[in-house]
Amino acid sequence: MCHCIRDKPAQYTEQPVARSLKMEEIMEIDQSTEAAKNLKRLFENPYPGRGIVIGRDESGNLVQIYWIMGRSANSRNRIFSAVGPRIFTEPADPAKAGDTSLIIYNAMDYIFGQHVVSNGKQTDQIIAEINGHDNFSRFAQGLSTHIYEPDKPNYTPRISAIITAEAGKKPGFHMSVLRKSNADESCERLFYSYEDIPAGFGRMVTTYTGDGNPLPSFIGEPILVPLQGDIEEIKTAYWFALNEENRVSLAVKLINPETCTSKVLIINKYKKTEV
């Protein structure tokens, strides 16, 4: 078994340039394709909320993307930070932090060839349950004690994903959405597994379908999206596809399936205030 490690620490880009690129400038891709149209819809969506993408870049490297957005001052008062393989949210200005129960958590982590990403505290439970086992049922078990978030009236879905990357083995791709039923308070547990995802493409889930009050939960299956260019180009494309006013942070992980090394790039809209 190959235990994947990062070949370099996360790189940070603070205060990126204002959103001035047009979608066709971001996407060097045939606009008639389904994936390109879906990325354009993301660009036009003022508030998809938090989002996850898993897939492969054009060279066949494995890719995970996670982003956070915010409408309130408390939600916007966040950055991504990295310690080892763990990517986590923390207050940009601790002095202004309000209730952090649903906004501060480990977003990305890794254990024994399993790369986990989620929009909440379920990351830790998935890591604990997997513990080196390449087993879809362990992924589902790690989510068994969780439901949608208790942020009435939105009841934000919990979204999670895992990529299995072990040398000599075929990668695995799994995603999950835990959302409130439209009929009652019960939780709908939706799981998606892919034998493979073609090079240059990914699958995306977001917490919301758009802005609103309450916010409308994600519906349907994970959406096909493009993953074109190198990690820098992918990072730029998805950062600028997010609404400029509401985007907060974005992380892109690139995993080499042959060497099992990985690299993470992070963009934070806001800078860390030192206490």
Steps between C-alpha positions, in 0.01 A plus 500: 500500500624846417446760769450826315675810628516852366812581303482865610300705750182681409557820308304810587380780277356789699274777369469378137417742222143618459261292294544646154544197277218387278391139506630433151840633608506271801392189311707404199248232416229433246199690631264241349607231745285412798790550741577849372136601521489381860806706594337800335191440715723503808643832380148641468383368838528770769502254789568128452636498857770247580612267222701186430645375171680167452644368176807496277694772321591461134819312593310247709602640838234476769339828607301618803357852525324650799375855546307701755284808452316730737221756517534600866799673657561195718504261203733728309740532792686182405812372327640161405819394676713185469694283743643190335228337288222671697325804350273679744296816542584756766392858574680764298452738794453303824379813680198517270409130509142423596342154517754271334322167556416448132771703329829386661604144418748278318410523130761267346702220657681180409560156643656191340430586138156651568455870421189634676326833449179631655317815605497429872594298805419175316853511352641378831244222537564373146877496566448310826271245338713434192828455687679347201209303352415557134136422550197700388301367793754659739442835329125458549551384857703812576194705406244284677492715815456825307204669338456838330614807693259643762509854358124558476342599261775404250585155635820503299591162348816326614710426191797264506732316261795265501765407244694177552855525364732203548792411271421210270127519566216662311386822673159515662258795499210532745267790587217557745224752566304493827202731465167568667195342343246738347224298667614496863802528730658173383840487332547386142832313471626509144821321394674491163789277393695523176716220360699775334470860383644588157812717478411868479172468690361500851178456693370788711256535788411827672296570810248722320353538153506879531418795723175530691334512839503225601789382286393220262692175559698324227290258296580243235816300439856635517553736208754441222756785482831559315845470659724649234860611519743467789423550868553877473256526211242287677535712813455821299203368301302397807591803709376735231194282439388587855307818568751773589301644788423169669808284439727454803759224451588222258739204517612271216681172566684321218592134560744309279349150468838341423714649779214575740650842574266796521505877486250755629445859390287734709340837426370712788306818431577634846828519688568352842497757781769422752393521861 
